[in-house]
Amino acid sequence: MVRTARLTDQLIPEWTAFHDALTARRPDHGTACEAWTVRDIAAHQAGNADELARILGAHLEGGPVPPTRSFEEREPRYHELDDRALERALAERIAELAVVVDRAMDGDPDALVPWTGRRMRVRWFAEHMREELVIHRWDIVGDDETSGRLLGEPWFTEHSVVAVGRPLLVRGYQRWSSGGGEPFTARLRVPGGDDLIVSVGDAGPSVELGEVAGAAVLESDAAARALLLWGRQPADPSRLRSQAGPAALGAARRLLAGY
């Protein structure tokens, strides 16, 4: 048990901050996810940890890796639990994922594993859970100091772009294309970091990180930009700055709709 707790602290360090935020609110409290309460986020996170461990565990066994289950397949069992049992189950799934990740990292951390229609590197599985904990912690508590620190860490944006990438733009692309939008490229800039470059062309939407160049459509702090990438925005809109004009800024914001 002590070793498992140590693995969780080492491999999924954002768990403690998320758990503290989760348990400081009532399960029926609303969140920034419009249709979800705190309890719904807990069930979602339990399903995420469960599925990440299942897929990575199958990779470790050396056999065929099964298809990733949808949210609708993996979350109902957790919704059926009472509040205390759900809280325990979530903690157990996080601990189990840490153990599987630790085993997997003894092998090739850059090995590619099928995940939701794409392939993720072994080392990204823990990062993916960490990212889920950070973004959904913000959904629960909003723009506090901890959210600013966690969202502003470079790894969060890098993982969002490299390991998640285009799926973050699909919803926004559908909304953008239904309005007959024109192809565009927009740079989102933060102090001391690479530009986040989002674009729409003949091949659809894309997102990447690149060297600072040219004019930015939007400038902000790193945490605010991370929120935008996930279809959210800070409570204080003055953290977002732009001189690009409504057409360019509006196109970029429409594309950044998140899941």
Secondary structure in CASP SS format (residue, H / E / C, confidence):
PFRMAT SS
TARGET T0000
AUTHOR 0000-0000-0000
METHOD secondary structure of the structure
MODEL  1
M C 1.00
V H 1.00
R H 1.00
T H 1.00
A H 1.00
R H 1.00
L H 1.00
T H 1.00
D H 1.00
Q H 1.00
L H 1.00
I C 1.00
P C 1.00
E C 1.00
W H 1.00
T H 1.00
A H 1.00
F H 1.00
H H 1.00
D H 1.00
A H 1.00
L H 1.00
T H 1.00
A H 1.00
R C 1.00
R C 1.00
P C 1.00
D C 1.00
H C 1.00
G E 1.00
T C 1.00
A C 1.00
C C 1.00
E C 1.00
A C 1.00
W C 1.00
T E 1.00
V H 1.00
R H 1.00
D H 1.00
I H 1.00
A H 1.00
A H 1.00
H H 1.00
Q H 1.00
A H 1.00
G H 1.00
N H 1.00
A H 1.00
D H 1.00
E H 1.00
L H 1.00
A H 1.00
R H 1.00
I H 1.00
L H 1.00
G H 1.00
A H 1.00
H H 1.00
L H 1.00
E H 1.00
G C 1.00
G C 1.00
P C 1.00
V C 1.00
P C 1.00
P C 1.00
T C 1.00
R C 1.00
S C 1.00
F H 1.00
E H 1.00
E H 1.00
R H 1.00
E C 1.00
P H 1.00
R H 1.00
Y H 1.00
H H 1.00
E C 1.00
L C 1.00
D C 1.00
D H 1.00
R H 1.00
A H 1.00
L H 1.00
E H 1.00
R H 1.00
A H 1.00
L H 1.00
A H 1.00
E H 1.00
R H 1.00
I H 1.00
A H 1.00
E H 1.00
L H 1.00
A H 1.00
V H 1.00
V H 1.00
V H 1.00
D H 1.00
R H 1.00
A H 1.00
M H 1.00
D C 1.00
G C 1.00
D C 1.00
P C 1.00
D C 1.00
A C 1.00
L E 1.00
V E 1.00
P E 1.00
W E 1.00
T C 1.00
G C 1.00
R E 1.00
R E 1.00
M E 1.00
R E 1.00
V H 1.00
R H 1.00
W H 1.00
F H 1.00
A H 1.00
E H 1.00
H H 1.00
M H 1.00
R H 1.00
E H 1.00
E H 1.00
L H 1.00
V H 1.00
I H 1.00
H H 1.00
R H 1.00
W H 1.00
D H 1.00
I H 1.00
V H 1.00
G C 1.00
D C 1.00
D C 1.00
E H 1.00
T H 1.00
S H 1.00
G H 1.00
R H 1.00
L H 1.00
L H 1.00
G C 1.00
E C 1.00
P H 1.00
W H 1.00
F H 1.00
T H 1.00
E H 1.00
H H 1.00
S H 1.00
V H 1.00
V H 1.00
A H 1.00
V H 1.00
G C 1.00
R C 1.00
P H 1.00
L H 1.00
L H 1.00
V H 1.00
R H 1.00
G H 1.00
Y H 1.00
Q H 1.00
R H 1.00
W H 1.00
S H 1.00
S H 1.00
G C 1.00
G C 1.00
G C 1.00
E C 1.00
P C 1.00
F E 1.00
T E 1.00
A E 1.00
R E 1.00
L E 1.00
R E 1.00
V C 1.00
P C 1.00
G C 1.00
G C 1.00
D C 1.00
D E 1.00
L E 1.00
I E 1.00
V E 1.00
S E 1.00
V E 1.00
G E 1.00
D C 1.00
A C 1.00
G E 1.00
P E 1.00
S E 1.00
V E 1.00
E E 1.00
L E 1.00
G E 1.00
E C 1.00
V C 1.00
A C 1.00
G C 1.00
A C 1.00
A C 1.00
V C 1.00
L E 1.00
E E 1.00
S E 1.00
D C 1.00
A H 1.00
A H 1.00
A H 1.00
R H 1.00
A H 1.00
L H 1.00
L H 1.00
L H 1.00
W C 1.00
G C 1.00
R C 1.00
Q C 1.00
P C 1.00
A C 1.00
D C 1.00
P H 1.00
S H 1.00
R H 1.00
L E 1.00
R E 1.00
S C 1.00
Q C 1.00
A C 1.00
G C 1.00
P H 1.00
A H 1.00
A H 1.00
L H 1.00
G H 1.00
A H 1.00
A H 1.00
R H 1.00
R H 1.00
L H 1.00
L C 1.00
A C 1.00
G C 1.00
Y C 1.00
END
